[in-house]
Amino acid sequence: MKYLLNPLILFLCIGILANPLLTDVPELDGYDSFIDQVIEDWNAPGIAVAIVKDGELIFGKGFGYRNIEQQQPVTPQSLFAIASCSKAFTTTAIAMLVEDGLLEWDNPVRDYLPDFRMSDPYITGHITVRDLVTHRSGLPRHDRVWLGTPFTREELVDKIQYLDFSRGLRETYQYNNLLYVTAGRVIEEVTGTSWENFVDHRILTPLGMTSTNFSVTDMQLADDFAQAYTVNDNDLQMAPFRNVDALGPAGSINSNISDMAKWIQFNLNQGVVMLDTLLTPRHIEQLHQPRVVASGSTDDEELSFVNYGLGWRISSYQGHRMVYHGGAIGAFRTLVTLLPDQDIGIVSVTNFNRAQVNRVATYNAIERLLDLEHVDWSTRLQERISDPREPECHDSPRLTHELTAYTGKFEHPAYGELEIAYADDQLSVTRYGETSKLEHCKFNTFLREGGYWGAFRSRTQFTFVVNEDDEIDRVLIPLESTVDDIIFERIN
């Protein structure tokens, strides 16, 4: 029990934290100036960092602006979307149910969700709860099923049966948000309440995470929340909020560094809070243990290869074990990092679509606290930024039909519906209220023009297919790189 002598002080400090907390920690001298420089170097709008060590919150401060237009500064209370850092809350909730005797990690998912289906019958019957949350199902990301769509949580899980696998069960690591949604549905079926209610009742409330919520709708009702920005040619542009309520268990939580410091302390103190054991150390340790190799190589000698545990990644930094997870949704980026052997935890959040900023802030803090060799991560990571490769178009493209022949509605059972329209000698595509132009590229292939915020990435290829009756009846779109193009069939 690492901090039983002072938990009350810790939680009171975090709870009333309205201004920067800077304790007398010599190792962090100059750290705030360092972050100011990071903001300048990256042209970032804002960032907030909290550091916990030996049971105490030793640093908590906001930098820059949470809203540039209104000149509102980031504070320790500013809410940010933490995105996939939500996954560890879901696995912690499952661990609590395992400890309660209501669920088993290695039982088949269909023991709890009898109607659950995948496109492979064998995997349907054998995939376990543990497989869902360790990204070893064989199903690749298929993120465009949920991004920007109106589907409910139940509908998202139902659509999994129409998605193609790229690997076999437990064959390799492939990150998948939809299966975390499924894990949340398991929690809901076992408990008879929503994932949100269970996480709030069993985790957030006992930890005193009173500002944390589950929806950007609620987030924007708070007095202190961040507006996100994306960088384009070094210019910052306001990014829209994206409602991902249905994605909940995989990434819908919004929080601030004050609350997240409590979450860090809970993990570092082996599940004990205010003399109350919310989860036994044995189960906390299981969450933090490697389960599958996520990356067998690294470009950086300071970092080891990466494993995935139960909602956490496991690696090392300059020889020190590191348990961490990042989060990215829209233009928000978060990084939560634990160094359990040194009783250190760091959370960094930013309203900027460059996750490198979180890494720079985190690694520098680790170097200072552990007296490690300083690495110029800011320069190194900036040098690695590259523009995405554009699809190739031929010099002499030729269409097989008049443009009006390409119009109509097309549908995939999991990815949903899209509509191709014609106006002013131009095709456009609309999917769930978002419209983008289609520019002719080559033969029957068009490129979708537009930003990342829509249903597809910028410059996505749309290839129309002609049937034996010389009619255009399908459109193929590469929405998941590890499987064949997704086929949308004409429905009118």
N, C-alpha and C positions, 0 to 999 in steps of 0.2 A: 504494500500500500504506500504509494510514493508521496501523496500529498494530504494525508488525513489530518495533519496538524493545521492546515490552513485553507480548506476548501471554501469555507464561508467567506473568508477575505477575498479569495479569488473570484467567487461568483458575484459578490457585491461589487467588486471593482469592475468586472465586465458588465454587469447589469446597469451601472450608472454611467458607463463610459460615454460621454457626449463630446469630449475633447481628446486630442491626442494623448496617449499614455507613453511617456518616455521615462523608464526607470534608469537608475544609475548602473548601467551594464557597460563597463569599459570596452568590451569586445564590439559593441555596437556603435561606438563613437564614429561619427561620420556616415552612418548608414542612411540617415534621412537625406543627407546631401547627395549620397550616391543615387537614391531613388529619384530625387529631383533631376539628376543628370540623365537617368534612364528615360524619364518622361521627355526631356528635351531631345535626346538622341533618336528616339523612336517616334517623335511627334504624337505621343499618346495623350489622350484627354485626361485620364485619371487612373489611379491605382490605390488600393488599400492593402496593408500588410499587418498581420498580427503574428506574434511569436510567443510561444509558450515554452518555458524551460524549468525543469525541476518543480513542477506544480505551480508555477507562477506565470502570470501574463507579464512579460518583460518589455513588450513593444506592441503598440497598436496605434496606427496612424493612417490617415487618408492623405493622398497627394493629388494635386491637379483638380480637375473639375468633373463632377458627376453630370453637369449640364453646362455645356460651353455657352450656349446662347443666352442662358440666364445667369451665367457666371456663378453657379452654385458649386461650392467646393465639395470634394469627397470627404466624408467623415467616417469614423468607425461604425456609425449607425446606418450608413448608406447601403441600401439593398441592391444586390447584384444577382443575376441568374447564375447559379452554380452548376447548372446543366448536369453532366455525367458524374459529378461528385455526389449526386443524389443516389447513385448505385450502391454506395456503401451503407446508406441508410436502409435500403431495401434488403441487403444481405444481413444487416444487423437485426432487422425485424424478423427475418426467417430464422436466424440463430436463436432469437428469443422464443419463437414457436417451437423450435427443436428442443430447447431447454424445458419448455412447458410440456413436452411430450405430445404435441399436436401435429407434428410434421417431421419427416426424415429427409435429410439431404439426398440420400441415394435411392429413395423410392421413385418409381415412374411418375411423371407429371400427370398421367391419366388417372392415377389414384386419387388425385385432387380435382382434376378437370377432365371428367369422363368424355366430353365432347371435343377435346383438343385433337387437332389433326395437323399433320405435316404431309408434304407431297410424297414422302417415302414411308410406306407402311411399317417397315422394320423400325425406323427411327421413331416413328409415332409411338410405338409400343415400348421402346426401350430408353428413350431420353429421360433423364432424371432431373430433379430440381437443381442438383449441383451442376449438371451440364448446362442448364439455362443460364446460370450466372458466372460461368467460367469461360464462355465464348468458345465452346468446343463441340457445338452441335453439328457442324458441317454446313450450316446455313450462313452465307455471307450477309453483309449489312442490309441490303435492300432498303436503305434509309428513305428513298423517295416514295415508299409506301405511306409513310407517316408525315414527312415534311410538307407542310403547307396544305394538308388535306383535312377534311372535316370529320374523319372517322372517329368513332368512340373507341374506348379501350377494348371493349368486347369485340367490336368490329375488326380492330387491328389484329387481335389474336386469331379471329376466324379467318382472316385473309392469309395467314401464314401457310395454310394448306395449298395455296396456289403459287408458292414461290419455289424456285429451283435451287437445289443444293449445288455447291461447287466441290465439296469434299465429303468424306464419310464421318459418321459419328465418332467423336473423340480422336479424330485423326490429326487435327491441328487446331491452332487458335485462329478464330475469325470473329472479330468484334461484331456484336449484334444487339441493337437496342430493342428490337421487337421481342426478343426472348426475355429481356428484363421486364417488359410490359407483361409478358406471360407470367413471370415470377410474381409480379404484383397481383395478378389475378389469382394465383394460388393462395397468396395471403388473404385476399378478400373472401375466397370460398371457404377457407379454413376458419376464419374468424367471424364471418357473417357481417363484416363491416368494411368500409372502403380502406384502400391502402393509405389514403391521407389520414383518416381517423386513427388507424392503428399506429402509424408512425408518430402522429401528434401525441397520442395518449401514452405510448410506451417509450418514446425517445425525446421528442421536443419539450414536452411539458416537464418531465423529471429533470431535464438538463437546464431548464430555464431559458430555452431558446424562443423567447416570446415574440421576436420580430420576424422569425422565419415563417414563410408561407409556401403554398404549392401552386400558385398561379400568377402569371404576369398581370392578370386583371386585378388581383388583390395587391400585388406589388405596387402598381401605379396609384393605388389609393393611399399609400403611406406618405408621410410628410417628407421622407428622405429616401429617395430611390435614384438610381443611376439611369441616365439615357445612354444607350450604346451608340458607337460610331464605327464606321468602317473607313479604311484609308484607301484612297484612289489617286495615284500619281502624287502622293504625299499630301493630298488634301483630305481633310476629315469630312465625312458626310454622315448625317444622322441616319441611323439604321432603324427600321421598323421593329416593334416588339412582335414576337411570334408566340402565339398561344400554343403551348405543348401540353396542355392539361391531360390529354389522353395518354401521352407518353409517360406521365407521372413517375412510375417506379424506375424509369431509365434516365429521367433528367428534368423534372419540372420544378425542383425546389429553388426558391430564392432566399438569400440570407445575407448577412453582413459579417464583418470580421469579428464583431463582438460576440455574436452567437456562435460563429464557427470556431472561435477559440474554446468555447465550452465543449463542442464536439471533439476537438482535438484532445482536450484534457480527458474526456471520457475514454478515448481510445488509448491514450498513454497510461492512464491509471487502471487499465485492465478491467473496465466496466464498472468501476466503483465511483459513485457520486454522492457527496454529502453523507458519507458513511453507509450509503445504500447501494447494494450490488444490483445493478440493472441487468448485467450479463456477466456470467462467471468468467474468470481469466482464461479458462480452457477454451471457451467459445470465442473470446476475443482473439486468442492466439490462432485459432483455426481460420478466422477471417483473414489474418495477416500472413498466412503460410502460402508458399507457392503451390499452384495446382497444375498449371500448364505453361509451357514455354511460349512467351508472346513474341520475343525477338531474340534470335540467337547471335546477333552481332550488333555492334555499335560503331558509329563514326568517331566517338569521343573516348579517349583513353581513361578519362575520369569516371566514366559510367560503365557499369557492368551490363551484361545482357539482361533482358526484362522478362520476368515471369508474371503471371496473373494469378491472384488468389481468389477470394470471394468478395468482389467489389473493390479490390485494391490491386495495384501493380506493385511488384517487389523488384528492387534493383539495389544498387549501391552507388554512393558518391565518394570518390577518392578513398575507397575501401570501407566505408561506413554504410551499414544496412539502411536502406531507405524504402519505406512503404508510402505509396502516394497514389493520387489519381487526379487527372485533369478533367476539365469540363469546358465544352464549347457549344453555345447555342446562339444563333444570330451572330451578333458582334460581341457578346460577352465571353470572357475567358477566366477560368478559375484553376488554381492548382493548390491542392491540399497535400502536405508532405509531413510524414512522421519519421523521426529517427529514434525508434524505440530504445535502442541500447544507450543512447545519450539523454533520453527523456526530453527530447526537443520536438516541437511541432510548429509548422509554419503554414499559414494560409495567405495566398495572395489572390486578389480579384481585380479585374480591370474591365472597363467598358470600351474595349478596343479589340479589333479582330486579329490581334497578333499574340498568340499564346507564348511566343518567345519572351515577351516582357515578363510574364510570370516566372519563367525559368531563370531569367537573369536576376530577378529580385530574390528568388528562393536560394539559388546556388551561392549568391554572394553572402546571404545571411548565414548559411551553413559554414562557409569558409571562415567567416569572422568568429563564429561561436566555437568552432573546433580548431581554430588556428591552422587552417589548411592553406595550401598554395593557392594564391589568387589566380583566377582564370578570367580573361577578358571575354566573357560570354556574349556581351552585347555586340562587339565587333564580329565575333565568330558567327553568331546566328544571323546577323544582318547580311553577311556575305553569302549565306545559303539561300536567301530569298530569291525565288525565280518565278517568272511568269509562266502560267500553264501553256502547254504546247497547243497550238491551234490546229484544228483538223485541216487537211490539205484539200484544196479545190483545184479542179483542172482548168486550163486556160480556155478551153472551148466546151463549156457545159451545154448539154442539150436535154430538154424535157421530152418525155414521151407523150404528154397530154397537155391540153390547155390548163391554165391554173385553176379554173373553176372545178375541174375534175378531181382535184385533190381535197376539196372541201367536204365537210361532214363530221359526224361524231364517231369517235373510236374509243374502245374500252378494253381494259385488262381486268380480270376478276380481282386482283389484289391492288394494282396501281390505280384503278379507277378510270374515270372518263376524261377525255379531252375533246375539244372541238377545234377544227380547222376552218377558218373563214377567209373570204376573199373580199377585198375592197380597195379601190384606187390602184389596181394592178399590183396588189401586194397580198401575200398570204400572212395570216397570223394564227397563233395557237393560244387557246384559253383553257386553263385548268384551274378549277376551283376559284374563279374570280380573278385570276392573274393572267394578263394578256401580254404576249410578246410577238414581235415580228419574226417571220421566217424568211431568210434570205437564201435564194437559190445558190447552190454550191456546184453540184455536178450531177448530171443525169437526173435521177429522181430523188436526190438527196438535198436537203435544205439544212441551214444552220439557224438555230434559235438564237436571237440577239437579246441580250438583257443581263441583268445582274444575277448574283448568286441567290437572291432572296426568293425567287420564284420556285416553282415546282421542280425545275431542272437547273443544272449548272449553266453558266454562261457558255455560249457557242456549242450547244449540244446538237448532235446530228439527228435529223429526222429522215429516215429512208422509207419512201413509199414503195409498195410492192404491187405489181400488176398480176391479176389472175388470168386464167385461161380464156376468159371472156373479154379480155382487154380492159378490165375495170380495176381501178385502184381499190383494194379491199383491206389493206393492212398498212400500218406504219410501224417501223422498227426503230427503237430508241435505246441507246446503250446507257441504261440507268444503273446498272450494276456491273462493274468491270470484270468480275470473276465468272460471270455466266454469259450465255448468249444474249443478244439484244432482246429487250422486252417487247413482245408483240401486242400491239393494240389492234383489235379487230374492228372493222367498220360495223356500226350498229344502225346507221341511217345515211 
